[in-house]
Amino acid sequence: MAIKMIDAGEAKVFMSTRDTLIRAYMAGAILSLAAAFAVTVSVQTGEPIIGAILFPVGFCMLYLLGFDLLTGVFTLAPLALIDKRPGVRLRSVLRNWGLVFVGNFAGALTVALMMAIIFTFAFTVDPNEVGQAIGNIGEGRTVGYADHGAAGMLTLFIRGVLCNWMVSTGVVGAMMSNSVTGKVLAMWMPILVFFYMGFEHSVVNMYLFPSGLMLGGDFSIMDYLVWNEIPTVIGNLVGGLTFVGLTVYVTHVRTGSRKGYPVSPAPQGSASVPEKVGAGRS
């Protein structure tokens, strides 16, 4: 699993600009549709847990189709650099992150415009119940944090950290299975946790907040950038790389030595047996 993570990060770093943008665009669009779906279900049923249970369908679809989210490349791409894969440089990792960010945002903005048209009959009437809820989400999760000052900013950052801890756990968990069913189950559980707990996902927010602005939310573009998107991106980076990427790499690739592990002498005429399979750098 750990080697698969490094291989995936290396592949993303060397992917062409065209393919990176297309895959990121589609990932942002599909995840945004899932977010719109989850909010719709939550509003219409009055049960947020139902929306959270159903939201992971979008994440599973984009992952199975091989599309890329910023949260995923935050975790995987740096591992190829840390593992010193040939040709991988810091600038190539940053290039990948930048392209995926642009593609995700473009896909999310496309869906935000489409859904705003649906919620307002092409901006000819006031937003429907779901549209109003999205506008309220945008206001509450920008101005709402700003009202608390530094404490609000710290809360926002920690929610971003916890979000990508869960999301990247889903990405990595899917690598443990070769079946579609196994991959879906591994992704569904942590994604459900992040969504229901209200953690901050940079790509989901690329849909919710521009959509909220189109639907009459009482906040500004600057509120969105300063009091949500930028801190969320940083939190997502820290959460995915620290609590998933680096922890798996350190303990499964650069494995620590076993204390007091007995080494049996090899039989005469045979090659010696390594103390530990996979010990050290793989």
N, C-alpha and C positions, 0 to 999 in steps of 0.2 A: 504493500500500500504506500509506504513512504517513498519508494523509488518511483512509483506511478505518479506521485505528486510532483516530484522533481522533473520527471519527463514531461508532464503536462505543462509545468511552468516554462521549461525550455522551449517547447513547441509554440507556446503563446508568444514568447519573446521574439522568435524568428518568423512569426506569421507575417504575411504581406499586409501592407497598409489596407488594401482593398478588402481582403478577407476579414481583417480585424474590425474594420468599420461596419461591414455588413452584419457580422455576427453580433457585434455589440448593439447595433441598431435594433435588430430583431429581438435580442434579449430584453432591451429596455421597453420595447413595445409590448411584448408578451407579458412581462411582469406588471406593466401598467394596466393592462386589461384585467389581469388577475386581481390587482388592487381595487379597480373599479367594481369588479364582480363581488369582492369580499365586502366592500362598503355597502353596496346595494343590498346584499343578503342581510348584513347586520342591521341596516335601517329598516328594511321591510319586515324582518322577523322580530326586531327588538332584542335579539340575542347575539351579542358580539362573538361569543364562543363559536357560533355556527359559521360566521364569516372567517374566523381564524382557522377552523377545521378545513374549510374549503380553499382558502387562499393558496396553499402549497401546490395546487394543480398547475398554476402558472410557472412556478419555479421548476417543477418536474418536467414540464413540456420543453422549456428552453434548454434545460440541461441535457435532456435526451436528444435534442436536435443539434447539440454541439455549439450552442451560442454562449456568449461570454458576458458576465456581469462584472462591474468594477470590484465588487466585494470578493469575487472569486480570484481575480488576477492579483488583488492585493495580497492574498495568501500564497498563491502558487508561484507567480513569476519571480519573487525574490529568492526562492529556494534554489533556482538554477544558478543565480549569482553566488549565493552562499556556498553552494556545492562546487563552485569553480568550473562550471561546464564551459567547454571551449567556445570562445566568441561571445559569451554573455557578459555584458558590461552594464554598469549602472545606468548609462544613458539609454540603453536598449530596454531596460525595465521601465524607466520613466516614459519612454516613447510608447510602450504598450499601455501603460496606465492612462496616458493622455488620450490616446486614440479610443480606448474603451470608454473613457468618460464622455468624450464627444459623441460617440455612437449611441451610448445608453441615453444621453440627454436628448438627442435628436429623436430616438424612438419613443421616449416617454412624452416628449412635447407633441409629437404627432398624435398619439392616443389622447393626450389631454385636450387637444383641439377637437378631435372627433367626438369625444364624450361630452365636451361642453356644448357642442352643436346638438347632440341628442337630448341633453338635459334642459336645453332652452329653446328647442325647435328653431335651431339656427339663429339664436340670439334675438328672437322675436317676442319671447315671454320671459317671465322670471324663472330662475332655476327651480326644478322640481324638488321634491323632498330629499332625494339623494344628492343632487347638486348643492343644495343648501348645507347638507352635512359635510360635504367635501370642503366647502368654503369655511365652515366653522373649524374643521380640522386644521386647515392652513393657518387660521388666525390663532387658534389656541396653542399651536406648536411653533409659533414664532414669537408673537407678542407675549404669549403666556410665559415663555422662558425669559424674555427680556424684562418682564416685570420683576423678576427675582434677581436680576443683575448677575454678579459673578457666580452665585449659587445656581442660578438657572443655566448658565453656560456650562458649569461642571456637570450638572444633571444631564444636559443634552449630550455632552461628550461621553459620559459613562453609558448612556443608553445606546450610543453609537458603538461603543466597545462591545457591549453585551450582544448587540444585534449581530455583528459579524462573527462573534464567537459561535453563535448558534448557526448562522448561515453557512459559514465555512465548515462547520462540523457536518452539515448536510452534504456539502460538496465532497468532502473527504470520505464520508460514510458511503456515498454512492460508489466509490472506487473499490470498496470491499466486495462488491457483488458483480457477477457477470450476467445476471438476469434482470430484466426490466422490473419485475416485481420487487426484487431485492433492492434495487437502486431507488425505486419510488418510496419504499418503506423507510429506508435510511435517510432520505431527504425530508420526508413528510414530518417526522417527529420534531426535529429542531426548528424547522421553519414555522410550524404551528406555534411553538413556544415564543419565538421572537415576535410574531404578529400579534398574538393575544396579549402579550406583556407590554405592548406599545413601545418597543425598542425602535431606534431610528435607523432606517435603511436608506442610504444615499440615493439609490436608484428608484425605490418606491417614492421617495420624496420629490424626485425629479418629475413625477407625475402629479402627486397630490398638491404641491404648492403652486406650480404654474396653472393647474386646473382650478385651484381655489381662487387665484387672482382673476381668472376669466369668469368665475361664477360669483364674483362680488365679495370675496373675503376682504376684511378690513385690515390689510397689511400690505407692505410694499415689497418690491423686488429686493431692496437692500435688506429689509427685515428677513426675507427668505434666505439670502446669501449669508448674512452675518449671524443670524440667530437660528439657522438650521443647517443649510447645505454644507458650508465649509467646516463647522465643527463636527458634523456627522461624518463627512468624508474622512477627517483625521481620526475620529473614533473608530470607524470601520477598519481603517488601515491598522491601527494599533491592536484592535481586538482580533482580527483574522490572523495577522502575522504573528502576534505574541502568543495567543492562547491556542492556536491551532497549528499554523505552519511551523514555527520554531520549536514548539513542544514536541511535535511528532518527529521533526528532523533530529533534534538533539537526542531523544531517547531511542529512536529506531534506526537512525543512520549513523550518527556519531555516538554509538552506544558506550556507556561507561563500563569499566571492567568489573567483573564479578568478584566479590570479596570472598576469599577462602574457598573458591571453586576448585575441587580436586581434578587433577589431570591424570587420567589413566595412561600407563605406558603402552605404547603401540606394540602389537605382536611383532615378533621377528620377521623381517622380510616384507613388511608392509609400510606404507607411508604413515607418518605421524598424523594424528587427528587433531585439528585445530581445537583450541580450548573452547571456543564458542562460535557457532555459525552466525555470521552477520555481525560479529563484534567489530568495533572500530568503524572506519569509513567504508561504506558499501560502494 
